[in-house]
Amino acid sequence: MRVPASEPDRPEPGTGPEPRGPILFAEDGWSWAWIFAAPLFCASAAVFELVAGAPVHWLMLTVCAVASAMCHGVMIAATRVHGRVRLTPTTYIQGTEELQLDRVQEVLPLPGDGIPEASWETARTLGELREVPRRRRSVGLRLDTGAEVRAWTRDPVALHAALEAAVRSVGTGTGTGSGTASDPA
């Protein structure tokens, strides 16, 4: 099924389906293991109260553990949707936005120390977030329309290398297939 160019390709709620073909680069949001952080902290508080001989606040510790786990669950689910990165031989996925690699004209050089800010460093970010999240760095892309956009990741050097190789293989015809996607510019 083809999606009109005015509508972005959106995966199902959650983390979305995995793209077809080999995954050249992948990154997810937070791990679901973090949902146990608050309950473990509350359990350790209960153990501390038992060891100290103080009255244990079972009801309050239980309420705090459950409420915190629920809040963490919402945040984890959001980061697993919006912080998801997948690169296949034909597609780059950032959050819920898909960009076909045949639309990428050039992977721009990474910023260096002492080098003035490049124009792509203030360009629109791919995905639905307005800015690059904390502890993430961006990789600039120039599209076939001339527009520049920012992909982002925890490991910009690895993503840059993977994107360069994938764009080069699509440009030489060794990539497989192409399709339509929303206009990310």
Backbone as a printed PyTorch tensor [residue, N CA C, xyz], in Angstrom:
tensor([[[ 0.8380, -1.1730,  0.0000],
         [ 0.0000,  0.0000,  0.0000],
         [ 0.8840,  1.2370,  0.0000]],

        [[ 0.6250,  2.1580, -0.9010],
         [ 1.3780,  3.4050, -0.9800],
         [ 0.6710,  4.4710, -0.1720]],

        [[ 1.4530,  5.2690,  0.5270],
         [ 0.9160,  6.3640,  1.3210],
         [ 1.1260,  7.6460,  0.5280]],

        [[ 0.1160,  8.5030,  0.4140],
         [ 0.3200,  9.7630, -0.3020],
         [ 1.4710, 10.5580,  0.2990]],

        [[ 2.1420, 11.3300, -0.5440],
         [ 3.3160, 12.0910, -0.0980],
         [ 2.9830, 13.0800,  1.0030]],

        [[ 1.7260, 13.4820,  1.1270],
         [ 1.3560, 14.4450,  2.1600],
         [ 1.1800, 13.7990,  3.5220]],

        [[ 1.0960, 12.4860,  3.5720],
         [ 0.9210, 11.7850,  4.8430],
         [ 2.1770, 10.9830,  5.1660]],

        [[ 2.7270, 11.1560,  6.3720],
         [ 3.9280, 10.4080,  6.7250],
         [ 3.6190,  8.9400,  6.9720]],

        [[ 4.6240,  8.0970,  6.7400],
         [ 4.5070,  6.6800,  7.0830],
         [ 4.6200,  6.5770,  8.5930]],

        [[ 3.6300,  6.0340,  9.2450],
         [ 3.6300,  5.9360, 10.7060],
         [ 3.5200,  4.4730, 11.1100]],

        [[ 4.4190,  4.0070, 11.9820],
         [ 4.2780,  2.6470, 12.4850],
         [ 3.1440,  2.5750, 13.4940]],

        [[ 2.7740,  1.3850, 13.8360],
         [ 1.7290,  1.1560, 14.8330],
         [ 2.1700,  1.7350, 16.1670]],

        [[ 1.2230,  2.0340, 17.0680],
         [ 1.6180,  2.5080, 18.3960],
         [ 2.5660,  1.5190, 19.0660]],

        [[ 3.3650,  2.0090, 19.9410],
         [ 4.4050,  1.1870, 20.5680],
         [ 5.7110,  1.5130, 19.8890]],

        [[ 6.5460,  0.5380, 19.6940],
         [ 7.8240,  0.7930, 19.0400],
         [ 7.7150,  0.6880, 17.5410]],

        [[ 6.6020,  0.2360, 17.0340],
         [ 6.4350,  0.1210, 15.5900],
         [ 7.0140, -1.1730, 15.0940]],

        [[ 6.5830, -1.5780, 13.9270],
         [ 7.1090, -2.8240, 13.3810],
         [ 8.5560, -2.6490, 12.9390]],

        [[ 9.2870, -3.7100, 12.9860],
         [10.6630, -3.6610, 12.5090],
         [10.6380, -3.5940, 10.9850]],

        [[11.4960, -2.7690, 10.4020],
         [11.5310, -2.6840,  8.9480],
         [12.0350, -3.9840,  8.3310]],

        [[11.6540, -4.1880,  7.0630],
         [12.1150, -5.3850,  6.3540],
         [13.5750, -5.2220,  5.9740]],

        [[14.2480, -6.3460,  5.8440],
         [15.6450, -6.3210,  5.4220],
         [16.5880, -6.2100,  6.5940]],

        [[17.8750, -6.2080,  6.2880],
         [18.8740, -6.1250,  7.3640],
         [18.8770, -4.7430,  8.0260]],

        [[19.1260, -4.7390,  9.3110],
         [19.2340, -3.4960, 10.0670],
         [20.7180, -3.1300, 10.1210]],

        [[21.0790, -1.9820,  9.5430],
         [22.4660, -1.5470,  9.5110],
         [22.8590, -0.7660, 10.7640]],

        [[21.8880, -0.1110, 11.3890],
         [22.1220,  0.6530, 12.6060],
         [20.8050,  0.6710, 13.3660]],

        [[20.8640,  0.4700, 14.6680],
         [19.6450,  0.4680, 15.4780],
         [19.9300,  1.0880, 16.8350]],

        [[18.9350,  1.8040, 17.3250],
         [19.0110,  2.3930, 18.6450],
         [17.5890,  2.5000, 19.1810]],

        [[17.4100,  2.2040, 20.4310],
         [16.0950,  2.2810, 21.0580],
         [16.1150,  3.3220, 22.1630]],

        [[14.9460,  3.6270, 22.6770],
         [14.8370,  4.5070, 23.8330],
         [15.2420,  3.7410, 25.0850]],

        [[14.7010,  4.1690, 26.2100],
         [15.0320,  3.5350, 27.4810],
         [14.6460,  2.0670, 27.4850]],

        [[15.3360,  1.3200, 28.3020],
         [15.0290, -0.0940, 28.5010],
         [13.8310, -0.2320, 29.4420]],

        [[13.0340, -1.2590, 29.2010],
         [11.8950, -1.5180, 30.0880],
         [12.3440, -1.8990, 31.4930]],

        [[13.6030, -2.2500, 31.6680],
         [14.1140, -2.5970, 32.9960],
         [14.0120, -1.4200, 33.9670]],

        [[14.0120, -0.1870, 33.4480],
         [13.9230,  0.9890, 34.3120],
         [12.5950,  1.0760, 35.0530]],

        [[11.6050,  0.3220, 34.6350],
         [10.3100,  0.3610, 35.3150],
         [10.4330, -0.1870, 36.7430]],

        [[11.4840, -0.9690, 36.9830],
         [11.6870, -1.5620, 38.3130],
         [12.4970, -0.6570, 39.2450]],

        [[12.9670,  0.4940, 38.7710],
         [13.8210,  1.3590, 39.5920],
         [13.1080,  1.8260, 40.8600]],

        [[11.9340,  2.4230, 40.7230],
         [11.2180,  2.9450, 41.8970],
         [10.7620,  1.8240, 42.8340]],

        [[10.1770,  0.7220, 42.3330],
         [ 9.8150, -0.3530, 43.2630],
         [11.0220, -0.9180, 44.0240]],

        [[12.1670, -1.0200, 43.3670],
         [13.3650, -1.5050, 44.0730],
         [13.8220, -0.5080, 45.1320]],

        [[13.7370,  0.7780, 44.8200],
         [14.0910,  1.8000, 45.8020],
         [13.1390,  1.7260, 47.0030]],

        [[11.8390,  1.5600, 46.7550],
         [10.8640,  1.4600, 47.8480],
         [11.0910,  0.2050, 48.6780]],

        [[11.4570, -0.8980, 48.0110],
         [11.7480, -2.1350, 48.7420],
         [12.9810, -1.9540, 49.6300]],

        [[13.9900, -1.2540, 49.1060],
         [15.1840, -1.0220, 49.9280],
         [14.8620, -0.0940, 51.1050]],

        [[13.9250,  0.8550, 50.9150],
         [13.5030,  1.7150, 52.0250],
         [12.7980,  0.8790, 53.0990]],

        [[11.9940, -0.0870, 52.6760],
         [11.3120, -0.9640, 53.6350],
         [12.3270, -1.8000, 54.4140]],

        [[13.3380, -2.3290, 53.7160],
         [14.3850, -3.1160, 54.3730],
         [15.1390, -2.2320, 55.3730]],

        [[15.4380, -1.0100, 54.9830],
         [16.1330, -0.0820, 55.8800],
         [15.3040,  0.1780, 57.1280]],

        [[13.9980,  0.4010, 56.9520],
         [13.1390,  0.6320, 58.1160],
         [13.0840, -0.5980, 59.0160]],

        [[13.0530, -1.8040, 58.4120],
         [13.0550, -3.0380, 59.2140],
         [14.3480, -3.1720, 60.0100]],

        [[15.4720, -2.9540, 59.3410],
         [16.7800, -3.0980, 59.9960],
         [16.9610, -2.0410, 61.0790]],

        [[16.4690, -0.8380, 60.8390],
         [16.6250,  0.2540, 61.8030],
         [15.6560,  0.1240, 62.9750]],

        [[14.7050, -0.7830, 62.8750],
         [13.7410, -0.9590, 63.9520],
         [12.6270,  0.0720, 63.9440]],

        [[12.5450,  0.8450, 62.8780],
         [11.4920,  1.8580, 62.7590],
         [10.2260,  1.1920, 62.2250]],

        [[ 9.0850,  1.8280, 62.4230],
         [ 7.8650,  1.2640, 61.8490],
         [ 7.9390,  1.3320, 60.3150]],

        [[ 7.5670,  0.2330, 59.6790],
         [ 7.6190,  0.1650, 58.2220],
         [ 6.3270,  0.7460, 57.6510]],

        [[ 6.4530,  1.6580, 56.7150],
         [ 5.3080,  2.3290, 56.0980],
         [ 4.8870,  1.5660, 54.8410]],

        [[ 4.3010,  0.3810, 55.0570],
         [ 3.9670, -0.5210, 53.9510],
         [ 3.0230,  0.1190, 52.9360]],

        [[ 1.9760,  0.7580, 53.4150],
         [ 0.9920,  1.3360, 52.4960],
         [ 1.6210,  2.4450, 51.6470]],

        [[ 2.3300,  3.3580, 52.2950],
         [ 2.9270,  4.4750, 51.5520],
         [ 3.9960,  3.9830, 50.5810]],

        [[ 4.8330,  3.0370, 51.0020],
         [ 5.8670,  2.5110, 50.1110],
         [ 5.2570,  1.7830, 48.9120]],

        [[ 4.1750,  1.0610, 49.1500],
         [ 3.4960,  0.3580, 48.0510],
         [ 2.8740,  1.3450, 47.0680]],

        [[ 2.1890,  2.3580, 47.6060],
         [ 1.5720,  3.3750, 46.7360],
         [ 2.6510,  4.0910, 45.9210]],

        [[ 3.7430,  4.4600, 46.5600],
         [ 4.8320,  5.1420, 45.8470],
         [ 5.4490,  4.2380, 44.7770]],

        [[ 5.6380,  2.9650, 45.0910],
         [ 6.2260,  2.0320, 44.1210],
         [ 5.3330,  1.8760, 42.9020]],

        [[ 4.0340,  1.6960, 43.1210],
         [ 3.1040,  1.5060, 42.0060],
         [ 2.9750,  2.7870, 41.1800]],

        [[ 2.8070,  3.9270, 41.8470],
         [ 2.6510,  5.2030, 41.1250],
         [ 3.9120,  5.5390, 40.3250]],

        [[ 5.0650,  5.3360, 40.9210],
         [ 6.3120,  5.6290, 40.2100],
         [ 6.5150,  4.6850, 39.0340]],

        [[ 6.1880,  3.4110, 39.2230],
         [ 6.3190,  2.4540, 38.1190],
         [ 5.3870,  2.8290, 36.9670]],

        [[ 4.1980,  3.2900, 37.2710],
         [ 3.2670,  3.6990, 36.2170],
         [ 3.7980,  4.9280, 35.4790]],

        [[ 4.3190,  5.9040, 36.2030],
         [ 4.8860,  7.0930, 35.5500],
         [ 6.0970,  6.7300, 34.6950]],

        [[ 6.9620,  5.8730, 35.2340],
         [ 8.1110,  5.4250, 34.4440],
         [ 7.6480,  4.6740, 33.2020]],

        [[ 6.5990,  3.8930, 33.3210],
         [ 6.0880,  3.1480, 32.1700],
         [ 5.6720,  4.0660, 31.0320]],

        [[ 5.0140,  5.1660, 31.3700],
         [ 4.6120,  6.1380, 30.3430],
         [ 5.8500,  6.7500, 29.6840]],

        [[ 6.8300,  7.1510, 30.4940],
         [ 8.0420,  7.7600, 29.9440],
         [ 8.8390,  6.7650, 29.0980]],

        [[ 8.9350,  5.5290, 29.5490],
         [ 9.6730,  4.5090, 28.8020],
         [ 8.9960,  4.2520, 27.4650]],

        [[ 7.6730,  4.1210, 27.4760],
         [ 6.9470,  3.8890, 26.2230],
         [ 7.1860,  5.0400, 25.2480]],

        [[ 7.1760,  6.2720, 25.7500],
         [ 7.4030,  7.4360, 24.8800],
         [ 8.8100,  7.4280, 24.2940]],

        [[ 9.8220,  7.1220, 25.1040],
         [11.1830,  7.1210, 24.5740],
         [11.4050,  5.9800, 23.5950]],

        [[10.6780,  4.8800, 23.7680],
         [10.8370,  3.7630, 22.8420],
         [10.1710,  4.0350, 21.5000]],

        [[ 9.2260,  4.9550, 21.4600],
         [ 8.6200,  5.3630, 20.1930],
         [ 9.4250,  6.5000, 19.5720]],

        [[ 9.6550,  7.5690, 20.3310],
         [10.2520,  8.7760, 19.7680],
         [11.7730,  8.7320, 19.7060]],

        [[12.4050,  7.8530, 20.4450],
         [13.8610,  7.7550, 20.4230],
         [14.3680,  6.6070, 19.5790]],

        [[13.4990,  5.9790, 18.8470],
         [13.8410,  4.8040, 18.0380],
         [14.5490,  5.2280, 16.7520]],

        [[15.6650,  4.5560, 16.4380],
         [16.4140,  4.8050, 15.2090],
         [16.6530,  3.4560, 14.5330]],

        [[16.3420,  3.3840, 13.2400],
         [16.6230,  2.1870, 12.4490],
         [17.1420,  2.6290, 11.0910]],

        [[18.1840,  1.9640, 10.6280],
         [18.7190,  2.2130,  9.2880],
         [18.7700,  0.8880,  8.5630]],

        [[18.0870,  0.8230,  7.4310],
         [18.1350, -0.3520,  6.5550],
         [18.8310,  0.0780,  5.2700]],

        [[19.0690, -0.8290,  4.3430],
         [19.7140, -0.4280,  3.0850],
         [18.9160,  0.5960,  2.2750]],

        [[17.6250,  0.7670,  2.5560],
         [16.8160,  1.7000,  1.7610],
         [16.1130,  2.7740,  2.5770]],

        [[16.0330,  2.6310,  3.9000],
         [15.2060,  3.5200,  4.7080],
         [15.9150,  3.9170,  5.9980]],

        [[15.7370,  5.1840,  6.3870],
         [16.1760,  5.6680,  7.6940],
         [14.9190,  5.9970,  8.4870]],

        [[14.7830,  5.4370,  9.6800],
         [13.6170,  5.6650, 10.5300],
         [14.0850,  6.3810, 11.7900]],

        [[13.4760,  7.5440, 12.0480],
         [13.7720,  8.3340, 13.2500],
         [12.4400,  8.5310, 13.9550]],

        [[12.2460,  7.8780, 15.0970],
         [10.9590,  7.9570, 15.7860],
         [ 9.8760,  7.3490, 14.9190]],

        [[ 8.8920,  8.1550, 14.5300],
         [ 7.8180,  7.6500, 13.6710],
         [ 7.9470,  8.1560, 12.2410]],

        [[ 9.0470,  8.8080, 11.9040],
         [ 9.2370,  9.3270, 10.5480],
         [10.1800,  8.4290,  9.7550]],

        [[ 9.7950,  8.1410,  8.5330],
         [10.6270,  7.3400,  7.6370],
         [11.1330,  8.2080,  6.5010]],

        [[12.4110,  8.0370,  6.1580],
         [13.0270,  8.7550,  5.0570],
         [13.6670,  7.7230,  4.1390]],

        [[13.2460,  7.7150,  2.8940],
         [13.8470,  6.8080,  1.9180],
         [15.2420,  7.3290,  1.5770]],

        [[16.2280,  6.4610,  1.5690],
         [17.6100,  6.8860,  1.3540],
         [17.8610,  7.3900, -0.0570]],

        [[17.0120,  7.0390, -1.0140],
         [17.2120,  7.5780, -2.3560],
         [16.8990,  9.0760, -2.4070]],

        [[16.3170,  9.6150, -1.3500],
         [16.0660, 11.0610, -1.2430],
         [17.2570, 11.8070, -0.6430]],

        [[18.2180, 11.0800, -0.0560],
         [19.3750, 11.7100,  0.5820],
         [20.4590, 11.9220, -0.4660]],

        [[20.8110, 13.1800, -0.6860],
         [21.8260, 13.5200, -1.6650],
         [23.2230, 13.4020, -1.0590]],

        [[23.3430, 13.7970,  0.2330],
         [24.6580, 13.8070,  0.8570],
         [24.5320, 13.6850,  2.3690]],

        [[25.4590, 12.9290,  2.9660],
         [25.5930, 12.8960,  4.4230],
         [26.6590, 13.9370,  4.7360]],

        [[26.2900, 14.9770,  5.4670],
         [27.1730, 16.1180,  5.7010],
         [28.2220, 15.7980,  6.7650]],

        [[29.3780, 16.4510,  6.7020],
         [30.4480, 16.1660,  7.6780],
         [30.0070, 16.4710,  9.1070]],

        [[30.5170, 15.6760, 10.0360],
         [30.2430, 15.9140, 11.4500],
         [30.9150, 17.1990, 11.8970]],

        [[30.3150, 17.9060, 12.8640],
         [30.9570, 19.1290, 13.3570],
         [32.2450, 18.7800, 14.0980]],

        [[33.2140, 19.6650, 14.0120],
         [34.4870, 19.4480, 14.6970],
         [34.7640, 20.5620, 15.6750]],

        [[35.7460, 20.3640, 16.5380],
         [36.1320, 21.3870, 17.5070],
         [36.7340, 22.5840, 16.7770]],

        [[36.3050, 23.7700, 17.1510],
         [36.8480, 24.9800, 16.5610],
         [36.2620, 25.3380, 15.2060]],

        [[35.4270, 24.4620, 14.6430],
         [34.8070, 24.7440, 13.3510],
         [33.5060, 25.4970, 13.6150]],

        [[33.2490, 26.5780, 12.8610],
         [31.9980, 27.3130, 13.0660],
         [30.7890, 26.4070, 12.8310]],

        [[29.6790, 26.7930, 13.4320],
         [28.4550, 25.9950, 13.3170],
         [28.0350, 25.8670, 11.8560]],

        [[27.7790, 24.6390, 11.4240],
         [27.3250, 24.3800, 10.0600],
         [25.8390, 24.6980,  9.9470]],

        [[25.3820, 24.9810,  8.7380],
         [23.9720, 25.3490,  8.5320],
         [23.0240, 24.2290,  8.9410]],

        [[23.4390, 22.9760,  8.7740],
         [22.5420, 21.8720,  9.1000],
         [22.3380, 21.7020, 10.6080]],

        [[23.2140, 22.3000, 11.4280],
         [23.1030, 22.1390, 12.8730],
         [21.9020, 22.8700, 13.4710]],

        [[21.2720, 23.7250, 12.6860],
         [20.0480, 24.3880, 13.1380],
         [18.8570, 23.9910, 12.2670]],

        [[19.0490, 23.0120, 11.3980],
         [17.9730, 22.5550, 10.5140],
         [16.9380, 21.7490, 11.3060]],

        [[15.8450, 21.4370, 10.6500],
         [14.7820, 20.6520, 11.2720],
         [15.2950, 19.2650, 11.6420]],

        [[14.8790, 18.7770, 12.8090],
         [15.2420, 17.4200, 13.2170],
         [14.2610, 16.4350, 12.6100]],

        [[14.7700, 15.2730, 12.2420],
         [13.8970, 14.2040, 11.7680],
         [13.1570, 13.6260, 12.9680]],

        [[12.0150, 13.0570, 12.7320],
         [11.1760, 12.5530, 13.8130],
         [10.2180, 13.6480, 14.2240]],

        [[ 9.5060, 13.4250, 15.2900],
         [ 8.4880, 14.3920, 15.7020],
         [ 8.9410, 15.3050, 16.8290]],

        [[10.1740, 15.1660, 17.2810],
         [10.6840, 16.0480, 18.3350],
         [11.2110, 17.3390, 17.7130]],

        [[11.0450, 18.4410, 18.4340],
         [11.4640, 19.7470, 17.8960],
         [12.9730, 19.9270, 17.9370]],

        [[13.6330, 19.3530, 18.9080],
         [15.0740, 19.4990, 19.0600],
         [15.7060, 18.1370, 19.3200]],

        [[17.0150, 18.0910, 19.1950],
         [17.7620, 16.8780, 19.4900],
         [17.7440, 16.6820, 21.0010]],

        [[17.3380, 15.5040, 21.4760],
         [17.2780, 15.2720, 22.9300],
         [18.6600, 15.3740, 23.5920]],

        [[18.6310, 15.5670, 24.9000],
         [19.8860, 15.6100, 25.6700],
         [20.6590, 14.3170, 25.4890]],

        [[21.9580, 14.4340, 25.5740],
         [22.8890, 13.3110, 25.4430],
         [22.8070, 12.6400, 24.0730]],

        [[22.2870, 13.3520, 23.0960],
         [22.2580, 12.8680, 21.7160],
         [22.9750, 13.8990, 20.8570]],

        [[23.5290, 13.4690, 19.7640],
         [24.2110, 14.3690, 18.8290],
         [23.6120, 14.1500, 17.4430]],

        [[23.7350, 15.1680, 16.6110],
         [23.0830, 15.1050, 15.3120],
         [24.0660, 14.8210, 14.1820]],

        [[23.4740, 14.3300, 13.0800],
         [24.1760, 14.0580, 11.8340],
         [23.3810, 14.7850, 10.7560]],

        [[24.0510, 15.5990,  9.9610],
         [23.3680, 16.3780,  8.9410],
         [23.1780, 15.6040,  7.6450]],

        [[22.0220, 15.8140,  7.0330],
         [21.7130, 15.1930,  5.7400],
         [21.2220, 16.2750,  4.7900]],

        [[21.6890, 16.2280,  3.5360],
         [21.1540, 17.1110,  2.5020],
         [20.2760, 16.2500,  1.5960]],

        [[19.0340, 16.6950,  1.4230],
         [18.0730, 15.9400,  0.6320],
         [18.1230, 16.3390, -0.8360]],

        [[17.4420, 15.5740, -1.6770],
         [17.4140, 15.8630, -3.1040],
         [16.7180, 17.1840, -3.4190]],

        [[15.9670, 17.7310, -2.4800],
         [15.3220, 19.0390, -2.6640],
         [16.2550, 20.1900, -2.3090]],

        [[17.4340, 19.8790, -1.7480],
         [18.3690, 20.8980, -1.2940],
         [18.2000, 21.2310,  0.1820]],

        [[17.1030, 20.7850,  0.7880],
         [16.8630, 21.0300,  2.2090],
         [17.8440, 20.2110,  3.0490]],

        [[18.1700, 20.7490,  4.2140],
         [19.0270, 20.0350,  5.1530],
         [18.2000, 19.6560,  6.3730]],

        [[18.4320, 18.4590,  6.8940],
         [17.7460, 17.9710,  8.0860],
         [18.7780, 17.3280,  9.0050]],

        [[18.3550, 17.1030, 10.2640],
         [19.2420, 16.4840, 11.2460],
         [18.6910, 15.1380, 11.6820]],

        [[19.4950, 14.1100, 11.5280],
         [19.2350, 12.8300, 12.1710],
         [19.9560, 12.9070, 13.5150]],

        [[19.5590, 12.1320, 14.5120],
         [20.2420, 12.1970, 15.7990],
         [20.3300, 10.8280, 16.4500]],

        [[21.3280, 10.6990, 17.3240],
         [21.6420,  9.4180, 17.9390],
         [22.5670,  9.6150, 19.1330]],

        [[22.7610,  8.5530, 19.9000],
         [23.7510,  8.5690, 20.9810],
         [25.1670,  8.4700, 20.4150]],

        [[25.3080,  7.7700, 19.2880],
         [26.6210,  7.5220, 18.6870],
         [26.6690,  8.1130, 17.2750]],

        [[26.9390,  9.4320, 17.1740],
         [26.8840, 10.0620, 15.8550],
         [27.9490,  9.5620, 14.8780]],

        [[29.0980,  9.1420, 15.3680],
         [30.1520,  8.6530, 14.4750],
         [29.7050,  7.3600, 13.7950]],

        [[29.1250,  6.4380, 14.5610],
         [28.6580,  5.1730, 13.9900],
         [27.4890,  5.4010, 13.0290]],

        [[26.5450,  6.2760, 13.4040],
         [25.4160,  6.5570, 12.5180],
         [25.8980,  7.2290, 11.2390]],

        [[26.8300,  8.1710, 11.3550],
         [27.3720,  8.8620, 10.1820],
         [27.9900,  7.8560,  9.2130]],

        [[28.8090,  6.9620,  9.7360],
         [29.4660,  5.9580,  8.8870],
         [28.4350,  5.0320,  8.2340]],

        [[27.4460,  4.5820,  9.0130],
         [26.4240,  3.6890,  8.4690],
         [25.5770,  4.3990,  7.4080]],

        [[25.2120,  5.6660,  7.6660],
         [24.4410,  6.4270,  6.6860],
         [25.2360,  6.6530,  5.4050]],

        [[26.5160,  7.0080,  5.5340],
         [27.3410,  7.2110,  4.3410],
         [27.3930,  5.9600,  3.4910]],

        [[27.6290,  4.8160,  4.1170],
         [27.7100,  3.5610,  3.3750],
         [26.3660,  3.2180,  2.7210]],

        [[25.2780,  3.4050,  3.4460],
         [23.9560,  3.0730,  2.9020],
         [23.5750,  4.0110,  1.7620]],

        [[23.8320,  5.3120,  1.9220],
         [23.5120,  6.2780,  0.8590],
         [24.3720,  6.0020, -0.3660]],

        [[25.6350,  5.6770, -0.1550],
         [26.5240,  5.3490, -1.2720],
         [26.0240,  4.1140, -2.0120]],

        [[25.5790,  3.0830, -1.2770],
         [25.1020,  1.8610, -1.9410],
         [23.7940,  2.1040, -2.6850]],

        [[22.9260,  2.9860, -2.1640],
         [21.6940,  3.3280, -2.8800],
         [22.0480,  4.1130, -4.1350]],

        [[23.0220,  5.0310, -4.0330],
         [23.4370,  5.8450, -5.1690],
         [24.0770,  5.0410, -6.2820]],

        [[24.7340,  3.9340, -5.9250],
         [25.3760,  3.0970, -6.9510],
         [24.4510,  2.0030, -7.4440]],

        [[23.2510,  1.9500, -6.8770],
         [22.2950,  0.9480, -7.3300],
         [22.4090, -0.3880, -6.6380]],

        [[23.2790, -0.5060, -5.6180],
         [23.4030, -1.7810, -4.9320],
         [22.3940, -1.9170, -3.8000]],

        [[21.6940, -0.8360, -3.4440],
         [20.6260, -0.9040, -2.4460],
         [19.4150, -1.5660, -3.0770]],

        [[18.4710, -1.9830, -2.2720],
         [17.3000, -2.6620, -2.8230],
         [16.0700, -1.8090, -2.7130]],

        [[15.4460, -1.5650, -3.8360],
         [14.1430, -0.9170, -3.8780],
         [14.1450,  0.5240, -3.4320]],

        [[13.0300,  1.1680, -3.6930],
         [12.7930,  2.5220, -3.2080],
         [11.3090,  2.6970, -3.0640]],

        [[10.9260,  3.7260, -2.3620],
         [ 9.5010,  3.9490, -2.1670],
         [ 9.2330,  5.4100, -1.9280]],

        [[ 8.0240,  5.7260, -1.5600],
         [ 7.6870,  7.1020, -1.2950],
         [ 7.5520,  7.2840,  0.2000]],

        [[ 7.8930,  8.4490,  0.6450],
         [ 7.7510,  8.7830,  2.0620],
         [ 7.2990, 10.2200,  2.1520]],

        [[ 7.0020, 10.6240,  3.3400],
         [ 6.6060, 12.0160,  3.5350],
         [ 7.7770, 12.9270,  3.2430]],

        [[ 7.4880, 14.1590,  2.9260],
         [ 8.5340, 15.1310,  2.6780],
         [ 9.0440, 15.6200,  4.0100]],

        [[10.2660, 15.2110,  4.4420],
         [10.7570, 15.6000,  5.7560],
         [11.2280, 17.0370,  5.8050]],

        [[11.3040, 17.7140,  4.6820],
         [11.7920, 19.0990,  4.6900],
         [10.6980, 20.0730,  5.0110]]])
